């Protein structure tokens, strides 16, 4: 396992000189933790915790490739419909993963930000919000890369914020306003979704022009090689944005 990990990591490190046309901004929609756990006779909690460890490995890869922004959709507006016990586990994984990777973010000059509604998280999961705000504060001056975590986030949230901002600003173009309400983030160039699903699940306008790449593996089984393959797929495409 360790030997294979080294081989995969070597492939990832080679991306910088591979000549690939990499996205400047990549959004990952992590999916399949529950299906992975069920297939192995494990609990959904086991799946989410294993998925969190996989995301930490993905973050390692992000540090080594020429991608400026990595977005992770950690919890959608609709995820509140899940059983309470599962939500507790998801929030625990989010908090643990942030804590486990904070020193890594600092060492690699990565700015951490969280986008989405905070009111309910503040009320029901104050420890999670404290961890978020601590990480944001400690990395606020970093300017190498950006790690954006989306929590209680989705299209409805975006449309509401956009409408309010547009009422106050009737001059700026649409994409400028969209960037402003998302803390200056650009539109995503690429979306990688695990578990073979091929839908955006209502993420919202930041994903409106992105190239979608689906990976069949569930999140806990995602490897460096899978990420590299997805980036190669993106690199092979021609983005015309309606032109020729």
Order of alpha helices (4+ residues) and beta strands (2+ residues): alpha-beta-alpha-alpha-beta-alpha-beta-alpha-alpha-beta-alpha-alpha-beta-beta-alpha
